[in-house]
Amino acid sequence: MSDDDLEIVRGSGNIFADFGDPDAETKLMKAKLAAKIIGVLDDRKIKAVTAAKMASVAAADISRVRNADLSKFTLDWLVRLHHALEPDVEVGLTFSPRERETRHALAC
């Protein structure tokens, strides 16, 4: 394959939508929330067992979140987990109009 055969396509900002997933918005929200949870665990150096006790969940569930294996979890479960780990942080939801999709293909 030569450089002439390559095409650059800008993503939408939601990889799940880019691949046509029907639950793209939910999966993106779950992924963002899981990233915040992982950040809290890392920043505070909280082990899975400790986090599990704090949130009254199984340590295996904390490990699943750490590994971004989120299919088992609902968005509200992840919000409750985040709240158990960071009760002083408010989690919010913002609604805004979508930008029109303007995917530009650039030939290299």
Summary of the structure (lengths in Angstrom):
residues: 108
radius of gyration: 17.9
end to end distance: 12.3
largest distance: 55.2
contacts: 227
relative contact order: 0.18
helix: 50%
strand: 6%
